Amino acid sequence: MQVARSQQGDATVAKPSLPSLQEFLMESMATVGDGSGKGASDGVIDSDLVLLLLTLHDAMKRIAVTVGRLNIDAAMGAKLSGVSGSTNESGDAQKPLDLVSNDIIKATLTSSRLVSVAASEEDNDVIELTAGAPYAAVFDPLDGSRNIDAGIPTGTIWGLYRSLPPAPAVAAATAASPAAAVLQPGRALVASGYVLYSSAVVAVLTVGRGVHAFTLDETTGEWLLTARDMRIPKRGQIYSVNDARYFDWPAGLRAYIDAIRQGKGQSGKKYSARYICSLVGDFHRTLLYGGVAMNPRSHLRLLYEANPLAFLAEQAGGKGSDGKRSILDIEPSGKLHERLPLFLGSPEDIDELVGYGDVQQVVNPGYEV
């Protein structure tokens, strides 16, 4: 921790000075782990990655300001609340701020000239950006936007891959699809993270060497390191799921929830339920306090939500599963908007849950809210 000094009368008072995101990344680039500079997969934490991460987090500052001004701007006539009238590829009604946030991130990635291909939850197809650029990006620009008009926490989720090497010189008809760069398994992620827009604006990220949190200092506009090497507890005492759907669940999942509610699970403790219906908010709490956050039906997207958050979970000592397989080991089917069940959390809680066997909600009767 750095120390800044200020004068109070005749005395010099030492005040702690927190490292900024830029300082942290520069330090990581110089000496990471064993000094090899290696990131999560085969990637090096180089100046391009540092610049891209800083640029991406500048975009999320803009989103934070836009989210924070929603009620003011809406009262002054801006069409930012309610629904936009459009839907995304997954059939979700898009909020105006979904589209604004999406445009902010796409414009930022374009101007960086460091991203070859991007894929967003809000776009039907991949976005081809700078040919030959070193990275490919996936993102959910505004997770939890259904809650936005109520002031409930929302967030942005993102992940970065190395761009695939160019296809061999073959006929255009047989050249690899640009989508291949983002349809990589989660194990290939170089970096991922999220920003939580709540009582504080918090960025949580990994470059493959642990999980770290930065809080936006709104007086200076700096992201300041407020938690280094975050570790999820091996077991928690909180489960997060919409259990109004209990009677639609398979027998294994109902049995697991029944057991932990009554203190009959492996820990012997009675669990509490906490559910925001904002994945970033529910996962952030789980990261801090342990337990499990889940959606047992095939609702959440592999590319934009499951892979980036499972990478964070594993880097913090936790686990991510679809109820049968590790999320990061899943080979994408080729669909940009592939959905699956998602279970994230403490390793012992995830192991216990998956041990019940039948925890994926295969039948989805359809819900309207």
Salt bridges, closest charged atoms under 4 A:
GLU27 OE2 - ARG228 NH1 3.74
ASP46 OD2 - ARG162 NH1 3.83
ASP58 OD1 - LYS61 NZ 3.43
ASP73 OD1 - ARG69 NH2 2.73
ASP92 OD2 - ARG301 NH1 3.00
ASP92 OD1 - ARG339 NH2 3.80
GLU121 OE2 - ARG301 NH2 3.14
ASP123 OD2 - LYS106 NZ 3.26
ASP149 OD2 - LYS95 NZ 3.33
ASP229 OD1 - HIS212 ND1 3.88
ASP243 OD2 - ARG261 NH2 3.02
ASP282 OD1 - ARG285 NH2 2.99
GLU305 OE1 - ARG301 NE 3.30
GLU314 OE1 - ARG187 NH1 2.83
ASP322 OD2 - ARG325 NH2 2.76
ASP329 OD1 - ARG187 NE 2.75
GLU348 OE1 - ARG235 NE 3.30
ASP349 OD1 - ARG235 NH1 3.15
ASP351 OD1 - LYS319 NZ 2.72
GLU352 OE1 - ARG235 NH1 2.78
